[in-house]
Each structure stands twice: as C-alpha cells, then as structure tokens.
Amino acid sequence: MSNSVSLTQYLQLSGLTELATPAFAVAVAQQQQALRQYLEQVSAPTVNWQYQVPELGEGGACSLFGVLAAEPYDLTAILGGQTAANQQALARLSQITAFYQQQAGVAWFGIYQARANPAGEAVLVKLSYFGAPSRAEFPLTPEFATISNNSSVGLSGKARVINSVASYLQQGGEYYTCDPKVQAEACLPLYAQSGRILGIVDAEDFQAEVFDQRALALLVAVCLTIPDYLPAV
C-alpha cells in the first residue's frame, strides 16, 4: 500500500489543478510504471552519506557560489545513524534520482525530507541529488521562506513552477540563487497519505521554459513514488 496520496489529491493539495486532465493522468501513470520497473530491475547504487556543500555567507542565509566548505555534509546525525533501514532508504532514493536524471535531462535535481536537525531546528535536508554542490539544509521558517522556494513549498505544500527566473525576478519575485546559470525551476511538495507535507523535490535547468506538461508529469510521478522510500522520522 502506498504511503502517498492519489494523483487527484496531489494536484489539489499542491495547487496544480490546471494539470488535472485525462492526458496528464495517463502521462503520470506511464512514468510511474516506468519508475517501478526501473526500481525492480536496476541495482541500487552506492549510498553517499556525505556530499560537498558550498560555504554559507554571513548569517548563513546565502550560499557562496563556487566556494566549497572545507568539510562535507554528513547525513548520519540527522538520520539517527547509518542503520540498515536508512541505508536502504537512501539507496532507493538514489535510484529514483538516477531514473529522473535519465528521463528528464535537466541540470539539477534534489530530494529533500522535512526533519529536525541535531540542533532541534525544523529543516529540509537533501537526501539525494545530482548536479552542482548546493546547501544541505533549508530552514523551515517563515523568514527563510520569503527568499527560498524550497522553504516556501516545504511550509505551504504549494508547488512553485518558474519557467523563467528572469521574468520572475522582473515581476518582483524573491529568488534564492545557488547557481546563477539557472533559468527555470520546479519545486514540488511530497505528501504522506494523510496530506502531511513530508518534504519536497527541486529540479532546475539552465534553459528557460523546460517545465512543460510532459516534464511535470515525470516530476509528479516521482513525487508520488518518493514517500514510500523516505527514511523514518
């Protein structure tokens, strides 16, 4: 039994009701089936418990692009240890990330889970990704949500699809810039079957207008699958 919501519920909760068409439902179902087959047939990759992250600027708000921190981020503490269950969860999420990379062809993608960090702060923590190094934790606070799509979606549960970052900024939108080459971003929530927000996925590309209905069908299929494989909280 899936730990996620149905497609209809997902589109309602996330504010993507304009995608609620029979054609979109068929496209999502096809991608879900392809992902299930991939998970069954492809061997799990090596799990990376550590990954490089950029230095954070003064106050910790912004990443310093191209400047890596001396120490990598280690998932061990925030997940409560390198247990067999956590190892299996990260392996599955790595498989999903690899599937998305093959199918989407975008520049960057990450899976984030809402958890408390060792300091007791509510954050989104990056569990799996491909692309350039980026910050590991996004604070789940109203203040940070004003500058971060990740935090905003993680708190509100409402998807944010920006097909032109330049136009979004011109219209007065706030944007957390990790990589200045990014021209389009789709940040979508993850839900438990109860509707509780479990985390987010974030996809970015260096080309504008890439997140059309076909691309979003793939991303939604991924979002409906991930909740079954997140580490226990």
C-alpha positions as semicolon CSV with decimal commas, in nm:
position;residue;x (nm);y (nm);z (nm)
1;M;0,000;0,000;0,000
2;S;0,137;0,338;-0,100
3;N;0,225;0,598;0,161
4;S;0,142;0,876;-0,085
5;V;-0,177;1,049;-0,194
6;S;-0,360;0,985;-0,521
7;L;-0,285;1,195;-0,827
8;T;-0,614;1,383;-0,788
9;Q;-0,536;1,462;-0,425
10;Y;-0,181;1,559;-0,513
11;L;-0,288;1,812;-0,774
12;Q;-0,545;1,961;-0,537
13;L;-0,309;1,986;-0,239
14;S;-0,020;2,126;-0,442
15;G;-0,227;2,384;-0,628
16;L;-0,161;2,225;-0,968
17;T;-0,526;2,168;-1,054
18;E;-0,473;2,312;-1,403
19;L;-0,291;1,986;-1,481
20;A;-0,594;1,771;-1,390
21;T;-0,671;1,638;-1,738
22;P;-0,710;1,280;-1,862
23;A;-0,400;1,318;-2,081
24;F;-0,188;1,430;-1,786
25;A;-0,315;1,141;-1,573
26;V;-0,215;0,894;-1,845
27;A;0,130;1,051;-1,873
28;V;0,184;1,033;-1,496
29;A;0,071;0,669;-1,483
30;Q;0,312;0,578;-1,763
31;Q;0,601;0,742;-1,579
32;Q;0,506;0,572;-1,251
33;Q;0,508;0,235;-1,424
34;A;0,845;0,307;-1,584
35;L;0,986;0,410;-1,245
36;R;0,851;0,096;-1,076
37;Q;1,016;-0,119;-1,342
38;Y;1,342;0,072;-1,301
39;L;1,341;0,016;-0,925
40;E;1,281;-0,356;-0,976
41;Q;1,541;-0,409;-1,247
42;V;1,830;-0,172;-1,176
43;S;2,076;-0,243;-0,898
44;A;2,091;0,006;-0,615
45;P;2,390;0,242;-0,640
46;T;2,647;0,302;-0,370
47;V;2,498;0,522;-0,100
48;N;2,673;0,852;-0,034
49;W;2,636;0,952;0,330
50;Q;2,850;1,261;0,272
51;Y;2,849;1,523;-0,001
52;Q;3,018;1,854;-0,071
53;V;2,837;2,176;0,010
54;P;2,910;2,543;-0,060
55;E;3,023;2,780;0,209
56;L;2,740;2,989;0,350
57;G;2,767;3,365;0,353
58;E;2,740;3,594;0,654
59;G;2,445;3,494;0,868
60;G;2,409;3,162;0,686
61;A;2,138;3,286;0,450
62;C;2,307;3,253;0,112
63;S;2,544;3,002;-0,042
64;L;2,871;3,133;-0,182
65;F;2,860;3,002;-0,538
66;G;3,174;2,812;-0,636
67;V;3,324;2,821;-0,285
68;L;3,307;2,478;-0,120
69;A;3,309;2,424;0,254
70;A;3,615;2,250;0,395
71;E;3,405;1,971;0,545
72;P;3,139;1,773;0,357
73;Y;2,788;1,744;0,495
74;D;2,724;1,411;0,669
75;L;2,370;1,269;0,678
76;T;2,447;1,031;0,965
77;A;2,349;1,260;1,253
78;I;2,025;1,398;1,112
79;L;1,904;1,050;1,013
80;G;1,990;0,899;1,351
81;G;2,275;0,677;1,238
82;Q;2,384;0,463;0,945
83;T;2,126;0,194;1,010
84;A;2,026;-0,077;0,763
85;A;1,685;0,089;0,718
86;N;1,842;0,427;0,646
87;Q;2,090;0,266;0,409
88;Q;1,806;0,102;0,218
89;A;1,605;0,425;0,206
90;L;1,897;0,626;0,069
91;A;1,971;0,355;-0,187
92;R;1,613;0,369;-0,316
93;L;1,617;0,748;-0,328
94;S;1,945;0,734;-0,521
95;Q;1,777;0,500;-0,771
96;I;1,486;0,741;-0,812
97;T;1,731;1,026;-0,861
98;A;1,916;0,828;-1,129
99;F;1,588;0,748;-1,305
100;Y;1,487;1,113;-1,306
101;Q;1,828;1,218;-1,437
102;Q;1,798;0,974;-1,727
103;Q;1,444;1,074;-1,815
104;A;1,446;1,450;-1,754
105;G;1,784;1,565;-1,879
106;V;1,782;1,874;-1,657
107;A;2,088;2,025;-1,491
108;W;2,000;1,971;-1,126
109;F;1,762;1,773;-0,906
110;G;1,733;1,706;-0,535
111;I;1,511;1,515;-0,292
112;Y;1,459;1,680;0,047
113;Q;1,290;1,549;0,360
114;A;1,140;1,759;0,637
115;R;1,318;1,666;0,962
116;A;1,459;1,816;1,278
117;N;1,836;1,859;1,263
118;P;2,059;1,772;1,562
119;A;2,009;2,127;1,694
120;G;1,633;2,067;1,702
121;E;1,561;2,303;1,411
122;A;1,298;2,214;1,151
123;V;1,471;2,190;0,814
124;L;1,453;2,037;0,471
125;V;1,756;1,809;0,438
126;K;1,887;1,700;0,100
127;L;1,898;1,319;0,088
128;S;1,985;1,259;-0,278
129;Y;2,071;1,478;-0,576
130;F;2,261;1,524;-0,898
131;G;2,425;1,840;-1,027
132;A;2,642;2,108;-0,871
133;P;2,702;2,115;-0,493
134;S;2,433;2,303;-0,303
135;R;2,335;2,366;0,058
136;A;2,229;2,063;0,259
137;E;1,964;2,215;0,486
138;F;1,695;2,475;0,422
139;P;1,535;2,621;0,736
140;L;1,160;2,563;0,754
141;T;1,082;2,909;0,886
142;P;0,854;3,184;0,755
143;E;1,153;3,416;0,737
144;F;1,358;3,188;0,513
145;A;1,051;3,104;0,306
146;T;1,042;3,465;0,186
147;I;1,366;3,411;-0,008
148;S;1,364;3,036;-0,073
149;N;1,129;2,839;-0,297
150;N;1,235;2,521;-0,118
151;S;1,138;2,652;0,224
152;S;0,821;2,814;0,091
153;V;0,700;2,491;-0,069
154;G;0,813;2,289;0,233
155;L;0,596;2,502;0,461
156;S;0,295;2,569;0,239
157;G;0,273;2,246;0,043
158;K;0,204;2,452;-0,269
159;A;0,412;2,379;-0,579
160;R;0,612;2,653;-0,742
161;V;0,699;2,626;-1,111
162;I;0,914;2,906;-1,253
163;N;0,981;2,865;-1,624
164;S;1,173;3,192;-1,648
165;V;1,374;3,305;-1,347
166;A;1,449;3,636;-1,522
167;S;1,079;3,713;-1,571
168;Y;1,001;3,604;-1,216
169;L;1,260;3,845;-1,076
170;Q;1,138;4,127;-1,301
171;Q;0,791;4,078;-1,157
172;G;0,928;4,126;-0,806
173;G;0,968;3,764;-0,702
174;E;1,229;3,674;-0,441
175;Y;1,472;3,406;-0,553
176;Y;1,740;3,214;-0,364
177;T;2,028;3,193;-0,612
178;C;2,251;2,890;-0,568
179;D;2,370;2,877;-0,929
180;P;2,337;3,198;-1,135
181;K;2,307;2,993;-1,456
182;V;1,967;2,853;-1,351
183;Q;1,689;2,980;-1,578
184;A;1,399;2,755;-1,474
185;E;1,295;2,574;-1,157
186;A;1,017;2,340;-1,048
187;C;0,980;2,287;-0,675
188;L;0,709;2,036;-0,582
189;P;0,592;1,904;-0,243
190;L;0,589;1,547;-0,113
191;Y;0,285;1,429;0,083
192;A;0,200;1,142;0,314
193;Q;-0,131;0,967;0,255
194;S;-0,277;1,189;0,530
195;G;-0,181;1,500;0,333
196;R;0,102;1,589;0,572
197;I;0,399;1,756;0,399
198;L;0,695;1,516;0,403
199;G;0,942;1,725;0,203
200;I;0,999;1,849;-0,149
201;V;1,176;1,783;-0,474
202;D;1,354;2,058;-0,662
203;A;1,452;2,049;-1,029
204;E;1,647;2,319;-1,211
205;D;1,779;2,380;-1,560
206;F;1,996;2,629;-1,744
207;Q;1,729;2,671;-2,014
208;A;1,402;2,859;-1,966
209;E;1,059;2,711;-2,038
210;V;1,160;2,347;-1,984
211;F;0,891;2,251;-1,733
212;D;0,604;2,182;-1,971
213;Q;0,326;1,929;-1,904
214;R;0,541;1,636;-2,014
215;A;0,821;1,739;-1,779
216;L;0,577;1,797;-1,494
217;A;0,414;1,456;-1,548
218;L;0,754;1,295;-1,488
219;L;0,817;1,511;-1,182
220;V;0,474;1,441;-1,032
221;A;0,522;1,066;-1,088
222;V;0,846;1,090;-0,893
223;C;0,671;1,285;-0,616
224;L;0,402;1,018;-0,585
225;T;0,669;0,747;-0,552
226;I;0,923;0,901;-0,313
227;P;0,707;0,892;0,005
228;D;0,724;0,511;0,007
229;Y;1,103;0,524;0,043
230;L;1,181;0,814;0,277
231;P;1,371;0,735;0,599
232;A;1,155;0,702;0,908
233;V;1,125;1,017;1,117
